[in-house]
Amino acid sequence: MGTSNSYGGPGNSTPLVPSWLNDEYDSGTVQDSPENESDESDSTAANGDDNTTDTDSGLGDSKPSAEPDDAINTERYRQARTNFTRFVKSGGSGSAALGRAVSNYVSKSSGGSRKAAQKMGASKRTTSGIVNFLGSVRTEGIQSTLEKYNLGHLIGRSIEDIFLGLSDYICPDGGNIDEGIARSAFIETIVDLAEQGITDLSSLSDAQFQLIVEMYATNAIEARLCNDIGTKIIIAPENLSSVENIQEQLHDFISRGVSDAVNSLPIEFKDLTMSDTTNFVEQIYIEAFNILKILGEIESNSK
């Protein structure tokens, strides 16, 4: 939640998907390793009509489409922000308002799960970097992998030290909000490693591999959502315990959607090749936002 109070949120007239974000992600500038062993991103086509089930669980290629400026709904953030503020002011008891906020954010504010995923450009690059790094550790060993990433000085160091060193390769400092979110989410994930008992990369299990990716995607989506519609999460509650309860509920809600998304895809991390990674990560975010929209609709109708 490191970015939750650092940004006032996008204006109502801000394009659904910034032009620089598509250009950057589609240009193949993913920094998966110092050797640039990455493929160009085949970003998924943007579809603003979210009345259909916006799923695309296969790993096939697709092409982006741009939305003209005059198609932008200048009031698209209002409903999501209003419901999120209600959830915050309830101290975390208004789960129906949270559901409406998330559902509205995906379907109305973002224009559907595909466009919501497109807005995660830097976070998707970082996710791909994590997947490729962990895959290399599994197949080549920690020592060879660290040397390949010019991190040989970290051999024998803690997993936290290794990930801090890795951050400069897969989420370097940048000057825009998207890059700030990606880096903040990665730092949050380093903290999560200890909490989840993940301490040894050399004996990483399949379940731990998947969990690390899920933790990062959860932190990234949470930070994106809070920056877009949750700017009052810190200032609205009357006490610290309310803030903690709100953050925990939001985090758990997003984590559930991300986990369901990863488990729904027809390929496992251990079977990924480097050429699969970018499109696989794209599908994780598309499916995660689609599931979050559905979970939000269910939650909003439950009370």
PyMOL commands that set and color helices and strands:
alter all, ss='L'
color gray80, all
select helices_A, chain A and resi 19-26+69-71+78-89+95-109+113-118+121-140+142-148+152-154+159-170+177-195+201-203+206-229+240-264+269-271+274-300
alter helices_A, ss='H'
color red, helices_A
deselect
rebuild
show_as cartoon
